Amino acid sequence: MLRAMPATPSPGQARAGHLLMIGGAEDKLRQRQILARFVALAGGSDARIVIISTASSLGDEATELYLSLFRQMGIGDVRGMRPLVRDDANDRRLADQLNDATGLFLTGGNQLRLASVIGGTLLGRTLAERHRQGAIVAGTSAGASALAAHMVAFGTSGA
């Protein structure tokens, strides 16, 4: 969903933000090192974080879990969204919620659902634009897969 930007921005152009791809099952209970790194790169206690939980099969539970985690980590401005159909992801009001975000976090779950709902929509384009403007974008499991321009879907496990 995101396209790589040149390493050196042209004059007057903001430097693209960090990408933090988390394999999945990150530590949510103890030291939270990966989540702490995301928070630090998003601006610490001044971060403005948006959680996108479209991929999760847990419904609003996934959103609530990350809202609670980031609040426990001292973030006062954290909000969640869970667009489930492309019409939602093309809603200007939803996309506008990303405009002041310094950190965007995509939860795990079904990467094909995430890509088919958000890919090529106003929300997807706004997410990529915020990254180009300097916001950190992080994803865990399916959220990490969706950060690539090409996504692997299906297949079997094993050697």
N, C-alpha and C positions, 0 to 999 in steps of 0.2 A: 504494500500500500504506500510505502514511503520511497522516495527516490533519493539516492545519494547526492549530496551537494559537493561542490568543489571544496578542497581543503582550505583554500584561501578565498575569503569573500571578496568581491569587487568593492571598490570604494563606495561608501554609503550603504552597503548591504550588511545586515546583521550576520554574525557567524551562526551557523546551524547549531542547534542544541545537541546534547549527547543522546545516544541510543543505548539503552540498557536492556539487553536481552537475557531473561532469566529462564533457565531450563525448566523450571517448575518445582513445586513443593519447597519453595523458599521458606526459611525459618521465620515463622510468624509469632513464635512464643518466647524465645529466649533473647539472644542478642540482636536479632533482626539486622544483621550486617548489610545485607543487600538492600533492604528497605531503607535503612539509615543512609546508605550511599545515595539512593534515589532522592530522599528528602533533602540531603545536603546539596545535591546538584540542582534541585528545584528551588533552592533559596532558604533552606533551613526553616526556622519558625515563621518566616515571612512567605513561605511557599504558598502558592494557590494551585491545588491539585484537583484534577478531574479524573474520576475512575470510570472507565467504560467497561461494563460487564456483559456485553452482548454475547460473548462466546460461552459464558457459563451456563450449565444446566441447573445450577442451584438457584436460579431466579434472583430475586432481590437479596437473598442471603449473602451472595458473594459481594454485592455492593455494600451491604451493611457491615460485613466482616472487614473490608478494607477501609471503610469510613471510620470504624472503631479503631483499627490499628493506627491509622495516620493521626487520628485525634489523640490517641494515647502517646504518640510520638511528638506531640506539641504543635500540630498543624491546626490552626483555627479555621482556615478557609479550605475545606475539602468537600467536594460534592460528587455525586454519582449520577450516572445515566445508563440506561439500558435500552437503547433502540432495538426493536425486534423485527422491524420490517423496513424496507428501503424508504417508504414514505416518511417514517420517523427520522431516518438518517438524512433526508433531504429537507427537513424542517429547519428554517432559518433560526428560529428561537433556540433550538437545541444546539446547532452549530455555533451560535453566538456565545454559548456558555464556555467555549474554549478560548475566546478572544483574550482574556486576561490571565489564562492559566500559565503557570511556569513549569508545571509537571503534568504529564498525561500518562495514565496507567491503565493498560489493557489487561484484564484478567485472563486466566486460562479457561479452557473448555474446548469447544468445537471450533477449530480454526476455519473450517469451511463456512460455518454459519457466520462467523465474524467477517470474513472476506465478502461473502455474498450479500450481507446486510449493509456493510459500511463502504466497501470498495467502490470507487467511482462516484460516490455521493458527495453532497455538500459537506457533510460531516467528515468524510474521508479527506476531502481536499483541504478543509480547514485544519484538520489534525496535521497534515503534511505541511501546511503553511506555518502553523505555530512552531513546528520543529525547525523549519527554515529560519524563523525569526528568533530562535534561541531557546525554546522550551525543550526540556528533556522529555523524551518519550520512552516509556518502559513497558515491557510486556512479559508476562510469565506464561510459559508453555504455549498455548494457542496464541496468546497475545504477542509472544516473541516471534512466532512463525509469521504472523501477519505484518510484522515490521519489514519483512523482505519484499523486494519487488516481485520475486517468484516464490510461490508457496508450495510446499510439498503437502499433498493430501492423500489419504488412504495408504495402502501398502501393508506389509506384514512385519512383525517384529522378528528378531532373530539375527543370526550372523549375516 
